[in-house]
């Protein structure tokens, strides 16, 4: 399909223009800073770039609480020993104030 191919090429060119990997690393570091300020230490946050997860005691309750605040978080994974986390994976276009809002929403719901 030529139309779909053209759209895919345009999307890839835009990601290259934005230097998406570098942008994800930079914004991910900013997001981690906001999470730390909200009370989530390095032992509670995992992931790379903007693909982050926060350790929570009850991921389903956290998901419901976040949805009420307008934030989409997805329960994810189990470890050994079993640990639960809430994945928060924002788009590259997330702003600093939006990251702060999400961090505070997570604090209100999870801590």
C-alpha positions as CSV (number, residue, x, y, z in Angstrom):
1,X,0.0,0.0,0.0
2,X,1.8,3.2,-1.2
3,X,-0.2,5.5,1.1
4,X,0.6,3.5,4.2
5,X,4.3,3.2,3.2
6,X,4.5,7.0,2.7
7,X,3.0,7.6,6.1
8,X,5.4,5.2,7.7
9,X,8.4,6.8,6.0
10,X,7.2,10.3,7.1
11,X,6.8,9.1,10.7
12,X,10.3,7.6,10.7
13,X,11.7,10.8,9.3
14,X,10.0,12.9,12.0
15,X,11.3,10.6,14.7
16,X,14.8,11.0,13.3
17,X,14.4,14.8,13.0
18,X,13.4,14.9,16.7
19,X,16.2,12.6,17.7
20,X,13.6,10.5,19.5
21,X,16.0,8.3,21.6
22,X,17.8,11.4,23.0
23,X,14.5,13.1,23.7
24,X,13.1,10.0,25.5
25,X,16.3,9.8,27.6
26,X,16.1,13.6,28.5
27,X,12.4,13.6,29.3
28,X,12.7,10.2,31.1
29,X,15.3,11.8,33.5
30,X,13.0,14.8,34.1
31,X,10.1,12.4,34.8
32,X,12.2,10.4,37.3
33,X,13.1,13.7,39.0
34,X,9.4,14.6,39.4
35,X,8.7,11.1,40.6
36,X,11.5,11.4,43.2
37,X,10.1,14.7,44.4
38,X,6.7,13.0,44.8
39,X,8.3,10.4,47.1
40,X,9.1,7.6,44.6
41,X,12.8,6.7,45.3
42,X,15.0,4.9,42.8
43,X,14.0,1.5,44.4
44,X,10.4,2.2,43.4
45,X,10.9,3.3,39.8
46,X,12.2,1.1,37.0
47,X,12.5,1.4,33.2
48,X,14.4,3.3,30.5
49,X,13.7,6.6,28.9
50,X,10.0,7.4,29.1
51,X,9.0,3.7,29.5
52,X,8.7,3.7,33.3
53,X,7.0,1.7,35.9
54,X,6.4,2.5,39.6
55,X,6.1,-0.2,42.2
56,X,2.7,-0.2,43.9
57,X,1.0,-2.4,46.4
58,X,-2.4,-2.7,44.6
59,X,-2.1,-2.0,40.9
60,X,-5.8,-2.4,40.1
61,X,-6.8,0.1,42.7
62,X,-4.0,2.4,41.5
63,X,-5.3,2.1,38.0
64,X,-8.8,3.1,39.0
65,X,-7.5,6.0,41.1
66,X,-5.4,7.3,38.3
67,X,-8.2,7.0,35.8
68,X,-10.3,9.2,38.1
69,X,-7.5,11.8,37.8
70,X,-7.4,11.5,34.0
71,X,-4.2,9.5,33.9
72,X,-3.9,6.2,32.2
73,X,-1.6,3.7,34.0
74,X,-1.4,0.0,33.3
75,X,-0.7,-2.7,35.9
76,X,2.4,-4.6,34.8
77,X,4.6,-7.5,35.7
78,X,5.6,-9.7,38.6
79,X,9.1,-10.2,39.9
80,X,10.7,-12.5,42.3
81,X,9.7,-11.9,45.1
82,X,6.4,-10.9,43.5
83,X,6.2,-7.1,43.1
84,X,3.6,-5.2,41.2
85,X,4.1,-2.1,39.2
86,X,2.1,0.6,37.4
87,X,3.4,1.3,33.9
88,X,3.2,5.0,32.9
89,X,4.4,5.4,29.3
90,X,3.7,9.0,28.1
91,X,4.3,10.2,24.6
92,X,7.4,12.1,23.6
93,X,5.3,15.3,23.5
94,X,4.6,15.2,27.3
95,X,5.4,18.6,28.9
96,X,7.2,19.2,32.2
97,X,3.9,20.3,33.9
98,X,2.2,17.2,32.7
99,X,5.0,15.0,34.1
100,X,4.6,16.9,37.4
101,X,0.8,16.3,37.3
102,X,1.2,12.5,36.7
103,X,3.8,12.3,39.5
104,X,1.5,14.0,42.0
105,X,-1.5,11.8,40.8
106,X,0.7,8.7,41.4
107,X,1.6,10.0,44.9
108,X,-2.1,10.7,45.8
109,X,-3.1,7.2,44.6
110,X,-0.2,5.0,45.5
111,X,1.7,6.4,48.6
